């Protein structure tokens, strides 16, 4: 009986904790949602989709350019090392491979990168690191006014910090996405060089 009583007391204690958790959860969740909602509204006000689209296009161009320069240097070095003459037909094959890789890379980025989502996330991190929840609510109220909107259109300080965070976050992802295509490109380059050597 004593053992059963102890089990009952433990179970009753756990039930009380569970009930308390269930009762308090919505309150803390509601508080988190309020502060999160304020931050989301603030991000909606400050994230200009046109600016993000320009950044996205610039990001793709920088990645493509960097890969193209690297691949071209590797291709030319392989030509020199192999003693293969750099002829027009060989260059056309290479450029065709490069175009195909760029197309696959852009498509991969478009399918796998939520650029605006990542930009919003990095902006949330920047603002929540620099402002308290109360300040975020006040900023949201301010930026909803005509003066606040005018300020947003002229201020680039926080946007630039978000851009730096975004660039860092996307660079790591881009490297992982580009590596398999880079390897496949190099295999194709070696193949056309072997064919040219024969």
C-alpha positions, -999 to +999 in steps of 0.1 A: +000+000+000+028+024+009+045+017-025+012+023-043+007+055-024+042+068-034+035+059-070+002+077-068+018+108-053+045+108-079+019+104-107-002+131-091+028+154-089+036+147-126+000+154-135+000+187-117+033+197-134+018+187-168-014+207-161+007+237-150+028+234-182-004+231-203-019+262-186+013+283-188+024+272-223-002+293-242+008+323-221+045+321-228+037+311-264+014+341-267+042+363-253+067+348-278+042+352-306+036+389-297+073+397-298+078+375-329+048+392-345+063+426-338+096+415-353+079+399-383+059+432-389+091+452-386+109+429-411+080+432-435+084+470-433+121+471-437+127+443-463+122+459-497+116+430-522+131+450-551+163+455-531+164+418-522+159+408-559+188+431-569+210+415-542+199+380-553+208+388-590+241+403-579+249+372-557+243+348-586+265+369-609+293+370-584+291+332-579+290+325-616+318+349-623+340+334-596+334+298-608+339+308-644+372+324-637+384+294-616+372+269-642+388+289-671+421+290-652+421+253-645+412+246-682+440+267-695+465+252-670+454+217-681+459+227-717+494+240-710+503+209-688+491+185-715+508+204-743+474+206-760+470+234-786+443+259-776+421+258-807+387+273-815+367+240-815+381+231-781+372+265-767+337+262-781+333+228-763+346+243-731+323+274-733+293+251-740+302+232-708+305+264-689+271+277-701+255+244-691+271+245-657+259+281-652+224+272-662+223+242-638+239+263-610+213+291-614+184+265-615+198+248-584+201+280-565+165+290-575+152+257-564+171+253-532+177+288-519+149+308-505+168+341-509+141+363-494+135+339-466+173+338-457+174+376-461+144+379-437+161+355-412+194+373-412+176+407-409+156+393-379+189+382-363+205+417-368+175+436-354+169+412-325+206+415-316+205+453-317+171+461-302+150+449-272+115+435-278+100+468-265+122+488-289+112+465-318+075+472-310+082+509-310+102+507-342+074+488-359+049+516-348+073+543-360+081+526-394+044+523-400+041+561-400+048+583-431+080+596-414+091+561-406+086+550-441+106+580-454+134+571-429+135+535-442+137+547-478+168+567-469+186+546-444+209+518-455+229+511-423+209+481-411+203+469-446+241+468-452+246+448-420+219+424-432+235+421-466+268+411-450+251+385-429+232+372-459+264+370-480+281+350-453+252+326-449+247+321-486+284+317-495+286+285-474+254+271-490+266+281-525+299+263-521+281+231-511+257+235-540+284+243-566+310+216-556+293+187-574+288+207-605+324+220-604+336+184-601+314+173-630+327+203-651+363+194-644+356+158-654+341+170-687+370+193-693+395+164-688+374+143-712+374+169-740+412+175-734+418+137-738+397+137-770+417+166-783+450+149-775+441+118-794 
